[in-house]
Structure formats: C-alpha cells, structure tokens
Amino acid sequence: MAIIQPILGSLRGSIGNNTFSHNRGGDYVRRRVAPTNPNSTRQQTMRALLSTYASAWSLGLLPAQREAWNTWAGQQAKEGPLGNSINLTGINSFIWCNTHIADAGDAQINIPPAEVAPVALTSLTVDISAAAVADVTHAPSPINADERIVMFMSLPQSGAAEPNFKQCRIVGYSDLGQTSPWAATIPFTVQVAQKVIFFAAIYHSLTGLFSQFLRAVDTADY
C-alpha cells in the first residue's frame, strides 16, 4: 500500500490489479485482492464489541460526553495504516478505548481519559515453558493495582523471519496488579526449536490506554 498525491481530483475504484481509495490519511493505492473472512471466534467477538460501542455512542452518551470525546480525539495523534500520523474521530476514540476495556473484562468509560498513557515496563523476558505456556518475567513487579500486562505474539517461526507488531496476534491480559512471573496461556502451539516474537505493554484498566510496547524473543526448548 502507498500514499498517492493525485494531480487532478481523487481516484476511486480498481484499474487492473490496483485499487484506489481514500481514508483519514489521504489518498492511497493498494494491490487488488479478493477479500477473505475467516470469521474466527475472536473476530466475531471484536465485531460484536465494535457494534456495541457504536450503538452506545449514539444511544448511551450525553451530547456533552460526545463533545468531550471529540475534543480529546483531536489531541491524540496515532499512527495510521501507512505509518503516517492521524487523529481519530470522537466516536473512533470512544470505541477504541472501550473495546480494549471490554476485551480485558473491565468497566466501560463514558468520558475520555484524564490520564496520559501508563509508564512502560522497564524489562521483559519470555520463556516458552510448554507447548502453550509462556512465562513472562517483567519489571516492575508487581505492576500497579489498576493495571494489567497485555501481550501479543507472532506465529511460531521455523526460519529467519522477523515478524513485526502488526503481524502479531493477541495472547491476552494478565491479572490486575500482576506479579512476575506471569504464566500466560498462548493461543498457538509452539514446537521445540520454533521461535516466537512477543510484544508486551502496560494496559490501564480505567482508561483503556496502553504504554509503549517492549519486545522479547524466545526459541522453545522446553
């Protein structure tokens, strides 16, 4: 995918193997592909959450609360799908925060966070101790009582590939106030000699905000 700057107007639709479109980051072109829809259990869960909070925005929030989210969103720059800086809309921000909160099992918030993102972990190591278990050693320990650790993992690798964060799947959230080590159940079976790349951050249960992520790598030898 690439950002483009059309000379005359904006292009839409597909020409040959190229599809032209537009999002909040601007005009872009990508390779035309047939859509896929594995419809996994997690995809179904996340789609249901998106629908729930889209309805909550329209039916559950007061006008002043929606305006507060609009203001907050304009102050929160995020990385767009092409690596560019974008600002979410108020409804996007409300859904973004509350989807994370619900995913972790915490309580919905109707006003935007007053706090900044939590402080990141200072150290992280992960040891795959069984086919579906990763022991996460972290500092500080314990983390704050209103925080959890959220972790993502790559698919198990047998070669030299180095997947990045956007190619990873969520492992899950730790308990509130987690003490090191955290024995995390991982969603993919890892064989001996396979490598996995992990990313972990502090998640704040009262705001849905994440800290910066730390990266750890382990090759299974259990």
Secondary structure, DSSP 8 states (H G I E B T S, - for coil): -EE---SSS---EEETTEEEEEETTEEEEEE---------HHHHHHHHHHHHHHHHHHHTS-HHHHHHHHHHHTT-EEE-TTS-EEE--HHHHHHHHHHHHHHHT----SS--SS------SEEEEEEEETTEEEEEEESSS--TTEEEEEEE---BSSS----GGG-EEEEE--TT--S-EEEE-SS---TT-EEEEEEEEEETTT--B---EEEEEE---
